[in-house]
């Protein structure tokens, strides 16, 4: 089976949700999956689902939201997550590795575009990769085999609806 690189980007809701759906499908087909979140460091409901199913899940961000210039701890956390991801994509054990919010890590300058491209190029020939997050760079889009842009048309948060457990988190 040929392995590809997916990018889910754009300002619309659903990038992580699509990646979670792909992880579920792959796991259900007997594939080995690793789901790695950059930047995020707070509880999300998928963590419990993955734990119950036995899908490997790693969350490398800090609990604080990054507002303004990232702290040194944010950069260190992103580099630690990058190293963790590098081992997962190159070891040959995983059929699918999802790098959730890695595009945001580049946008926030926690990682460089070259870090991501080098990571993708280090993958095992048997590993498919998904990169999610807003603001995917032109080079990352060019490198990918499949690119989906989530476009916001309408969203209830504009009416003041907060994140809801099980839907957004």
Secondary structure, DSSP 4 states (H G I P E B T S, - for coil): ----EEEEESSSS-HHHHHHHHHHHHHHTT--EEEEESS--S--HHHHHHHHHT-EEEE-S-SS---SSPPHHHHHHHHHHHHHHHHHHHSS--SEEEEETHHHHHHTTSS-HHHHHHHHHT--TT-EEEEE-S---HHHHHH-SEEEE---S--GGGGTPPP-TTTT-
